[in-house]
Amino acid sequence: MTATPLRIGNFSGFYGDRLDALREMLTGGGTDVLTGDYLAELTMLILARDRLKDPGAGYARTFLRQLEDCLGLAHERGVRLVTNAGGLNPAGLADAVRQLAGRLGIPVRVAHVEGDDLTARYPGSLAAHAYLGGFGIAACLRAGADVVVTGRVTDAALVTGPAAAHFGWSATDHDRLAGAVVAGHVLECGTQATGGNYAFFRGAGDLRRPGFPLAEIHADGSSVVTKHPGTGGLVDTGTVTAQLLYETAGARYAGPDVTARLDTVRIGPDGTDRVRIEGVRGEAPPPGLKVGVNRLGGFRNEVVFVLTGLDIEAKAALVREQMTDALAKSPPAQARWELVRTDRPDAATEETASALLRLVVRDPEREAVGRALSGAAVELALASYPGFHVLAPPGKGSPYGVFEDAYVPHGEVDHVAVLHDGRRVPVPPPQDTAVLTDVPEPPLPEPLPPGAVRRAPLGLVAGARSGDKGGDANVGVWARDDRAWRWLAHELTAERFRQLIPEAAALPVTRHVLPNLRAVNFVVEGILGEGVAAQARFDPQAKALGEWLRSRHLDIPEALL
């Protein structure tokens, strides 16, 4: 087991991230491993549709474009690349990388990980993939691979795999693995750890082009998150806290290798643009592997009516009645109306004098949302409210997907590392597992003494970051100092959350308390319907739900303002 720290950087947080980030990370400073995260629930559906058109597709083609420019540089500098860009076809991408390397004359060893594809077990699904852990990656690296391509592994596995290979960790090194999981979770979304999408962005330095993050991981699982010198953005305890809360739930953050205890995470400054993470405890992983199942949900269409000037509510009511009558003979299975009051009184421009009325329809059959909707909307052009027009005519209707979670025992998945020389190495399931249970809620801090309050936005004293997990959303809210935490922990209850976010009023809302992070994390069940691909709401991935919460007003102690 080596004691030399491992420097792991990230060059992609999603399919569509900055193409030149790989070169930036290779030239900006020293790293041992660079990871590229391309997969999300929606990405798997996109790749599945690609594969329907071309059985040889199913992987992130932009990774090959990045390698065309940077594979030689990575080879020269001895930097290994680990990526889940293989998507639905890791073997296909590995072959494509070998062909590219051969054409460029660069001697690299390419390996891949497979076994996550369980689509055949779920009839009617477009893609069903288990979330594998990092030990297949570790096996590839230990055998000498320069490039490791995976399919659906957990995002953090891109870091736990290299760390396990470098330090010689075993599957029972739970605390060390948990530390790497936490570091991997901070890195996985790229610039979200360096000031991107950050609640307090106005104090986050030059954000025109935030640098990508890296972590110095130590043999005990502790790490320091930083970025290359001279790059934009910043790394501080706030940016790291924000990313730690992103798309998580309670104190137990479960994965296929280990369950990390987020309530044990300790973070603190370690110099300029450096944050140390330590103290992470780990537990045996749960007995089941998560499987993400994507199915075709039906077809959707939409039309946005522009309402200008006076009588906005009456105009909206008229066109809604007209459309309902026109669709009455064959109404779509679902119809959702939303009036967005973007208009202002006595506006100086027509655009700022206008409101938007959005109609979204869904149905199992394309015809019910296609010609029927477009015909009904277009026929109103000369027969509806004054100033009638739409942002764009409705199209023919497009398919949408739905996402659901399933679980299978570890032993039912053939996790295999396919080494650069073609050997196939089975990756055994963990010997120890533990059923997930809730952690008892920790004691709350002493509340602030009574004093004067002022009605003000929550965001003046708290940050937030939100995201999606299937049909659920999470909103992590943290205080920037101990006094604000003493107020926040008592004020922002699940009931207060429902009051501030009326969309959640009738939904199950669970609050998790994380005192070490001075944070509360809310899970809102069902607010996203059947997942991001179904586009059930205006913000289908709940990316801005936390910012909406921060904009809501409540009574805040004047001592905090």
Buried (B, 14 or more C-beta within 10 A) or exposed (E): EEEEBBBBBBBBBBBEBBBEBBBBBBEBBEBBBBBBBBBBBBBBBBBBBBBEEEEEBBBBBBBBEBBEEBBBBBBEEEBBBBBBBBBBBBBBBBBBBBEBBEEEEBEBBBBBBBBBBBBEBBEEBBBBBBBBBBBBBBBBBBBEBBBBBBBBBBBBBBBBBBBBBBBEBEBEBBBBBBBBBBBBBBBBBBBBBBBBBBBBBEEBBEBEEBBBBBBBBBBBBBBBBBBBEEBBBBBBBBBBBBBBBBBBBBBBBBBBBBBBBBBBBEBEEBEEBBBBBBBBBBBBBBBBBBBBBBBBBBBBBBBBBBBBBEEBEEBBBBBBEBBBEBBEEEBBEBBBBEBEEBBEEEBEEEEEBBBBBBBBBBBEBBBBBBBBBBEBBEEBEEEBBEBBEBEEEBEEBEBBBBBBBBEBEBEEBBBBBBBBEEEEBEBEBBEEBBEBEEBEEBEEBEEBEEEEBEEBBBBEBBBBBBBBBBBBBBBBBBBBEEBBBBBBBBBBBBEBBBEBBEBBEEBEBBBBBBBBBBBBBBBBBBBBBBBBBBBBBEBBBBBBBBBBBBEBEBEBBEEBE
